[in-house]
């Protein structure tokens, strides 16, 4: 009779270990999904960061009296690029996501100011290179928005699975930290900068 109890106990222990392995593997899969989703944001942000110096160069010839504005855009771009690289190294980390969101907000503000000032330069508005860059920037902004949505969906799925009982026990045992959404700090920043000429 004692050996039957031992077998039942052993069977339950095996089932518990198999369940823990299943939960662990599921959390790894979900974590990798949100990291991949951030990689998609990273690709689009790099594209955007590459477009901005070209935009500034085209504007520089027309906006000789706006050097401070142009410099602010480049500085904001460089800070956002640096924050993006930090976030790419550790996507989902709360401090890197906040730094990225803040840097992106500053970049959007600087770009918005540049584009608003550019409106007062008719020759710049009619420049073919500027118009092509505007179209590329608009398309890239849309891609960033879609990629951010995919990332936030993946993070939400991961966090939900991580917080549900009994998976939370396994998550805490193996240090699956919660992931941070990529959110904008100011609701006005949810709008892409207007880049019409």
C-alpha positions as CSV (number, residue, x, y, z in Angstrom):
1,X,0.0,0.0,0.0
2,X,2.9,2.4,0.8
3,X,4.3,1.9,-2.7
4,X,1.0,2.9,-4.3
5,X,1.1,6.2,-2.3
6,X,4.7,6.6,-3.4
7,X,3.8,6.1,-7.0
8,X,0.9,8.5,-6.8
9,X,3.1,11.1,-5.2
10,X,5.8,10.5,-7.8
11,X,3.2,10.8,-10.6
12,X,2.0,14.1,-9.1
13,X,5.5,15.4,-8.8
14,X,6.2,14.5,-12.5
15,X,3.0,16.3,-13.6
16,X,4.0,19.4,-11.6
17,X,7.5,19.5,-13.1
18,X,6.0,19.0,-16.6
19,X,3.6,21.8,-15.9
20,X,6.4,24.1,-14.7
21,X,8.4,23.3,-17.8
22,X,5.4,24.1,-20.0
23,X,4.8,27.4,-18.3
24,X,8.5,28.3,-18.4
25,X,8.7,27.6,-22.1
26,X,5.5,29.6,-22.8
27,X,7.0,32.6,-20.9
28,X,10.2,32.3,-22.9
29,X,8.2,32.2,-26.1
30,X,6.2,35.3,-25.2
31,X,9.3,37.2,-24.0
32,X,11.0,36.4,-27.4
33,X,7.9,37.7,-29.2
34,X,8.0,41.1,-27.5
35,X,11.7,41.3,-28.1
36,X,11.1,40.6,-31.8
37,X,8.3,43.1,-31.9
38,X,10.7,45.7,-30.5
39,X,13.2,44.8,-33.2
40,X,10.6,45.8,-35.7
41,X,10.2,49.2,-34.0
42,X,14.0,49.5,-33.9
43,X,14.2,49.0,-37.7
44,X,11.7,51.7,-38.4
45,X,13.3,54.1,-35.9
46,X,16.7,53.7,-37.5
47,X,15.1,54.4,-40.9
48,X,13.6,57.5,-39.4
49,X,16.9,58.6,-37.8
50,X,18.6,58.2,-41.1
51,X,16.0,60.4,-42.9
52,X,16.3,63.3,-40.4
53,X,19.8,64.4,-41.3
54,X,18.9,64.4,-45.0
55,X,15.8,66.5,-44.1
56,X,18.0,68.9,-42.2
57,X,20.6,69.1,-45.0
58,X,17.9,70.0,-47.5
59,X,16.4,72.6,-45.2
60,X,19.8,74.0,-44.2
61,X,20.3,75.7,-47.6
62,X,17.0,77.5,-47.4
63,X,16.9,78.2,-43.7
64,X,20.2,80.0,-43.1
65,X,18.7,82.0,-40.2
66,X,17.3,79.0,-38.4
67,X,20.5,77.2,-37.4
68,X,19.4,76.8,-33.8
69,X,16.3,75.0,-34.9
70,X,18.3,72.7,-37.2
71,X,20.8,72.0,-34.5
72,X,18.0,71.2,-32.0
73,X,16.6,68.6,-34.5
74,X,20.0,66.9,-34.9
75,X,20.6,66.9,-31.1
76,X,17.1,65.4,-30.5
77,X,17.7,62.8,-33.2
78,X,21.0,61.8,-31.7
79,X,19.5,61.5,-28.2
80,X,16.6,59.4,-29.6
81,X,19.0,57.2,-31.5
82,X,21.0,56.6,-28.3
83,X,17.9,55.9,-26.3
84,X,16.7,53.5,-29.1
85,X,20.0,51.6,-28.9
86,X,19.7,51.2,-25.1
87,X,16.1,50.0,-25.5
88,X,17.1,47.6,-28.2
89,X,19.6,46.1,-25.8
90,X,16.9,45.5,-23.2
91,X,13.4,45.8,-24.6
92,X,10.7,45.9,-22.1
93,X,12.9,47.3,-19.3
94,X,10.9,50.1,-17.6
95,X,13.7,52.7,-17.5
96,X,14.9,52.2,-21.1
97,X,11.3,52.4,-22.4
98,X,10.7,55.6,-20.5
99,X,13.9,57.1,-21.7
100,X,13.0,56.1,-25.3
101,X,9.5,57.5,-25.0
102,X,10.9,60.8,-23.6
103,X,13.6,61.1,-26.3
104,X,11.1,60.3,-29.0
105,X,8.8,63.0,-27.6
106,X,11.6,65.5,-27.7
107,X,12.5,64.5,-31.3
108,X,8.8,64.8,-32.4
109,X,8.7,68.3,-30.8
110,X,11.9,69.4,-32.6
111,X,10.7,68.0,-35.9
112,X,7.4,69.7,-35.5
113,X,9.1,73.0,-34.9
114,X,11.3,72.5,-37.9
115,X,8.4,71.7,-40.2
116,X,6.4,74.6,-38.9
117,X,9.2,77.0,-39.6
118,X,9.8,75.4,-43.0
119,X,6.2,76.4,-44.0
120,X,7.4,80.0,-44.2
121,X,10.0,79.1,-46.9
122,X,8.1,78.7,-50.2
123,X,11.2,77.6,-52.2
124,X,11.8,74.9,-49.6
125,X,8.2,73.7,-49.7
126,X,8.5,73.3,-53.5
127,X,11.9,71.5,-53.4
128,X,11.6,67.9,-54.8
129,X,14.1,66.4,-52.3
130,X,12.2,68.0,-49.4
131,X,8.9,66.6,-50.8
132,X,10.4,63.1,-51.2
133,X,11.8,63.2,-47.7
134,X,8.4,64.3,-46.4
135,X,6.7,61.3,-48.0
136,X,9.4,59.0,-46.6
137,X,9.1,60.4,-43.2
138,X,5.3,60.2,-43.2
139,X,5.5,56.5,-44.3
140,X,8.1,55.8,-41.7
141,X,6.0,57.5,-38.9
142,X,3.1,55.2,-39.9
143,X,5.3,52.1,-39.8
144,X,6.6,53.1,-36.3
145,X,3.1,53.4,-35.1
146,X,2.1,50.0,-36.3
147,X,5.3,48.5,-34.9
148,X,4.7,50.1,-31.6
149,X,1.2,48.7,-31.5
150,X,2.6,45.2,-32.3
151,X,5.2,45.6,-29.5
152,X,2.6,46.8,-27.0
153,X,0.3,43.9,-27.9
154,X,3.2,41.4,-27.4
155,X,4.2,43.0,-24.1
156,X,0.6,42.8,-22.9
157,X,0.3,39.1,-23.8
158,X,3.6,38.4,-22.0
159,X,2.6,40.4,-18.9
160,X,-0.8,38.8,-18.8
161,X,0.6,35.3,-19.0
162,X,3.3,36.1,-16.4
163,X,0.8,37.5,-13.9
164,X,-1.8,34.7,-14.0
165,X,-1.9,32.1,-11.3
166,X,-0.2,29.6,-11.1
167,X,2.1,30.8,-13.8
168,X,3.1,33.8,-11.6
169,X,4.8,31.3,-9.3
170,X,7.0,29.9,-12.1
171,X,7.6,33.4,-13.4
172,X,8.8,34.6,-10.0
173,X,10.9,31.5,-9.5
174,X,12.8,32.0,-12.7
175,X,12.9,35.9,-12.6
176,X,10.6,36.7,-15.5
177,X,10.3,40.4,-14.9
178,X,7.3,42.4,-16.1
179,X,7.9,44.2,-19.4
180,X,7.1,47.9,-20.0
181,X,4.9,49.1,-22.7
182,X,6.2,51.8,-25.1
183,X,3.9,54.6,-24.3
184,X,4.0,58.3,-25.1
185,X,4.3,60.6,-22.1
186,X,1.9,63.3,-23.5
187,X,-1.4,62.5,-25.3
188,X,-0.6,65.3,-27.8
189,X,2.5,63.3,-28.8
190,X,0.3,60.5,-30.1
191,X,-0.1,62.4,-33.3
192,X,2.8,62.0,-35.8
193,X,4.5,65.3,-36.6
194,X,2.8,67.0,-39.5
195,X,5.1,66.9,-42.5
196,X,3.1,68.4,-45.3
197,X,4.7,71.0,-47.6
